[in-house]
């Protein structure tokens, strides 16, 4: 559809003022399109001193994505999703979010030359120029000297210490490096619906263990919304792809909207 190629996600997620119907006696207040994101009034240090939670959220400027052992052989053993297609779709959506927001990524595989198989071809296609760090026995990626050095070099170069991590299994590929990185002072966000498990028991135990240690569990498209923060930002256009293509529940909403309009031009309220 031509319209989807030229209009930003900011419009797609906003009801145009011209279409708003205001009932008598029920006025509406539409926030100015010039408004930006408003941060909490209390600073992080003051919140800590008051014993409050600090919302030190991931942003496109402070985050690194880790993709751990998303390999064709290992994926076949996942049993906590209704289908492997759902899991695979979430992993691809997460990768597209990182790509759309230009967030640095690190990819690693375990024993790819033997039984576990190679990295998912979709990840290799989305990140064709990224090095894949192929571990040859060490299970915890953060305990692998080569991968650890790659992460530390990226942290030193970029100053980023918020780590978004996904892996083929929550109980090993995700939880082990998460616990290690928390000990070293990173803020870690395991993406649970882009990570699988051999069983629901494994997934539940891993999530409880990581949460108790201080990790903040996340899901793919909630994370995408948190990173985008404001659909008026320029990155909204690039972020259209994962939300439309890999969140079918919402992609169908978008397609239905534009199919109903056909070739009719709908004014963009964010343009002068």
Buried (B, 14 or more C-beta within 10 A) or exposed (E): BEBBEEBBBBBBBBEEEEEEEEEEEEEEEEEEEEEEEEEEEBEEEEBEEEEEEBEEBBBBEBBBBBBBBBBBBBBEEBEBBEEBEEBBBBBBBBBBBBBBBEBBBBBBBBBBEEEBBBBBEBBEEBBEEBEBBBBEEBBBBBEBEEBBEBBEEBBEEBEBBBBBBBBBBBBBBBBBBBBBBBEEEBBBBBBBBBBBBBEEEBBBBBBEBBEEEEBBBBBBBEBBBEBBBEBBBEBBBBBBBBBBEBBEEBBEEBBEBBEEEEEEEBEBBBEE
